[in-house]
């Protein structure tokens, strides 16, 4: 039997949380505050993901066991309970806050009256919703197919509804459950297309690198406020949404620092706990901006209870991308959500910049921190003696350097200024 959606068209899910091993605590025990989320808190994050996908919660179920059941993850007794709950709530699908093996997925679909999804499938679905460019769409489809390929057997319920509903978005018309060879051919084709995208991106980057403009990349946990900060710093109208993974496609904008140097600011996809490996691999082209950046701005939600765990998750993905050793400026965002005492405590911490991207507070300090951290094309002080008739040279100094002093000597202008080494070199003929 298949359940139907509510009259509003919103799909309803039963969320299943799991806790294994040492995490199996007695009922009513205080949550572990060692930095890791409890199973209930993890389920709260899953609920946010579900809402980002346009779904709503029909019910929640928690299972605690010493270890996962190899056949169903949660054990036969809990599967029976879940079956009854699915019937009584008329849920459209059951969503596990844990990745399911192909065998577990097959067994659960056989035992339960509606579709079964795991956390990775939900994240893939959200990515599919938010991919706007051709590149983003290719990357999502590749990740979906690579995840789906080993899970094709017995996917009747999910496959019969491909193309409609959460977790069914994407490559449905190819009868995935029967045509592995076609999927493999499609995967190869997608990889070729993405390689050509990477090649084109490399060429664009090489053209950029011919004129030395450093790149600064925004990274951070999903929903930390990266796009809001990007907009605040650049004036760009990038979608700033409280939904998770609102930014998938890379965006680059030029900004000017207090030193008058220009840098390219790059906005990137948000990271999350247990970000599916297929996505990290597929989105490598998008995340190349992170690999090539001179500085990373790690944007953190200063109001989050799980800040330290989120920080660790971001660092884990950065290490996977080969960007773990890059200079990082920690940006503590959402100061507008904090009380005065918390702001004072965070402000006293060295090395981090406290900002409110939404209110535009702390941005000058952040730009100054970027200026100070740049190693490429360092700042140099120089004296120039430029004839007043050399308008282009004077304009270059005006536009690209901070002028300390200016003295007119007849037809000449003696200027003491600080600017990028590359620009000082280009004006070498006028050095005083």
Buried (B, 14 or more C-beta within 10 A) or exposed (E): EEBEBEEEEEBBBBBBBBBBEEEEBEEEEEEEEEEBBBBEBBBBBBBBBBBBBBBBBBBBBBBBBEEBBEBBBBBEEBBEBBBEBBBEBBBBBBBBBBBBBBBBBBBBBEBBBBBBBBBBBBBBBBBBBBBEEEBBBBBBBBBBBBBBBEBBEBBEBBBEBBEEBBBBBBBBEEEBBEEEEEBEEBBEEBEEBBEEBBEEBEEEBEEBEEEEBBBBBBBBBBBBBBBBBBBBBBEBEBBBBEBBBBBBBBBBBEBEBEBBBBBBBBBBBBBBBBBBEBBBEBBBBBBBBBEBBBBBBBBBBBBBEBBBBBBBBBBBBBEBBEBEEBEBBBBBBBBBEBEEEBBEEBEEEEEBBBBBBBEBBBBEEBBBBBBEBBEBBEBBEBEBEBEEEBEEBBEBBEEBBBBEEBEEEEEBBBBBBBBBBBBBEEBEEBEE
